[in-house]
Structures are given as structure tokens and as C-alpha cells.
Amino acid sequence: MELTLQTSRFSQVVANLFLRLISWRVDAIIPSASKYILIGAPHTSGWDLLFAVLLMHSTGIRMHFIGKESLFRWPLGIFMRWLGGIPVKRHSNNNFVQQIVDVYNRSTDLVITIAPEGTREKADYWRTGFYYIALGAGIPIAMAFVDYENRVVGIGPSLTPCGDIRADFEIIKKFYTGIQGKHPKRQGKIKIRE
């Protein structure tokens, strides 16, 4: 299954030009893997989506997102798939994590973007589905960010989960420490639900 398409050279030039015009820059370590999950944090504003799109075009990475199956019915479904959407069944015997692991297993190239906070409001903990997807599919987790204080959007290092979620979350927490979202008071702690 082939889902990931590169963005055009023209869109890369336009995205980079736009970022320069608004005095932002891209700092990205592009993973060498053809399949990975891209987490985005902190997620405190609707503007984060614009920067995710600019990051996608600037780096040439075709990012996908997950949506509930009902969003993919005709005629909207054509547009949602064109945007990079992947439908999942919410009320299925297959759990969410396994559905996405199966999509990765059928794909040769795939980058799915997830905001682990799950909301733009302050979250008490991060959702861990992304972690178990990466673990189940045997793929790395790349850490994307939008740092409003320093006006940088990018991708940091990748992490291959070892199966010890607490140890891996310490690495993730260390990376995101000091990165400021648009609304810092909405940033929750990077921790797992007890």
C-alpha cells in the first residue's frame, strides 16, 4: 500500500518563502525511515495546523492524519483522502491502535501525524496511542514542534520505542522541555496517565 507522496518542489519553495516573510524558520531532522509516526507538541492553538502544513511543504514530507470513518463518506471523503486522511472505525472489534498498526503494515511509506495532547486546552496527561502504534508497527517516533517563542517549526530526533514507556517518555519530555506553544498556559505536563 502506497500512501505517502512527496510534496512538489514548487510548494517547498512557496512554504519556505512564506516562513521567511513572517520571520520563522524550519529546523528539521528528517527521519531516514520510510515509515514513522510524527507527534506534534505543544498543541495550544488552531494556528498549529498552519505551521504543520508549512512544515509538510517545506520539508517535502507528505503527512497523513486519522479521522473517524463517517468523515470519509461521499462526497467529502474524496477531499478528506486528498488531504491525507486515513479513516478508522471507532465502533469496531478492532481497537484503534491495531487498526493503525495494520495500516502501517500494509504500507511501504507512511507518515501519520498525531497531537498526543489530544486537545488545544491544557491536558492532564498525554494520550499514549501513538506510542503503542509505533511499538506495534516497529516504527520510530519523530518529534515535531512549533516553538512560538523562538519562531521555529521543525522535527527533532526520532525515538525507536524500547517497550519501557516510562523510560521513553523521559526522552520525549527532555526533548520538548523549553519549547513554547502559542498559549503557554494551555501546555500540560508531558506525562502518561497513571
Long-range contacts (C-beta under 8 A, 24 or more apart in sequence): 1-103, 1-106, 1-107, 1-108, 2-107, 2-108, 2-109, 3-62, 3-64, 3-86, 3-103, 3-107, 3-109, 3-110, 4-34, 4-61, 4-62, 4-64, 4-107, 4-109, 4-110, 4-111, 5-62, 6-60, 6-61, 6-62, 7-56, 7-57, 7-60, 7-61, 7-62, 11-57, 12-57, 12-58, 12-59, 12-60, 14-57, 15-53, 15-54, 15-55, 15-56, 15-57, 15-58, 16-58, 18-54, 19-54, 19-58, 19-153, 23-151, 24-51, 24-54, 24-151, 24-152, 24-153, 25-151, 25-152, 25-153, 26-54, 26-55, 26-58, 26-59, 26-152, 26-153, 26-154, 27-152, 27-153, 27-154, 28-55, 28-58, 28-59, 28-154, 28-155, 29-142, 29-154, 29-155, 29-156, 29-157, 29-158, 30-59, 30-61, 30-155, 31-140, 31-142, 31-155, 31-158, 33-139, 33-140, 33-158, 34-108, 34-109, 34-110, 35-104, 35-107, 35-108, 35-109, 35-110, 35-111, 35-137, 35-139, 36-111, 36-134, 36-139, 36-140, 36-141, 36-142, 36-158, 37-111, 37-112, 37-113, 37-114, 37-130, 37-133, 37-134, 37-137, 37-139, 37-140, 37-141, 37-142, 38-63, 38-111, 38-112, 38-113, 38-114, 38-141, 38-142, 38-144, 38-155, 39-113, 39-114, 39-115, 39-116, 39-130, 39-141, 39-142, 39-143, 39-144, 39-172, 40-113, 40-114, 40-115, 40-144, 40-145, 40-146, 41-115, 41-116, 41-117, 41-126, 41-143, 41-144, 41-145, 41-176, 41-179, 41-181, 41-190, 42-117, 42-145, 42-146, 42-176, 42-179, 42-180, 42-181, 42-186, 42-187, 43-115, 43-117, 43-119, 43-120, 43-181, 44-120, 44-181, 44-182, 44-183, 44-184, 44-186, 44-187, 45-120, 45-181, 45-182, 45-183, 45-186, 46-120, 47-146, 47-182, 48-115, 48-120, 48-146, 48-181, 48-182, 51-146, 51-153, 52-113, 52-144, 52-146, 52-153, 54-153, 55-144, 55-153, 55-154, 55-155, 58-153, 59-155, 61-111, 62-111, 63-111, 63-112, 63-113, 64-110, 64-111, 64-112, 64-113, 65-112, 65-113, 65-114, 66-100, 66-112, 66-114, 86-112, 96-129, 97-129, 97-132, 97-133, 97-136, 98-136, 100-129, 100-133, 100-137, 101-133, 101-136, 101-137, 104-133, 104-137, 104-139, 105-137, 111-142, 113-144, 117-188, 120-183, 120-186, 121-186, 122-185, 122-186, 122-187, 122-188, 123-188, 124-188, 124-189, 124-193, 125-188, 125-189, 125-191, 125-192, 125-193, 125-194, 126-169, 126-188, 126-190, 126-191, 126-192, 128-165, 128-192, 128-193, 131-161, 131-165, 131-168, 131-169, 134-160, 134-161, 135-161, 135-163, 141-172, 143-172, 143-175, 143-176, 145-176, 145-179, 146-181, 146-182, 147-179, 147-180, 148-180, 148-181, 148-182, 149-180, 150-180, 165-192, 166-192
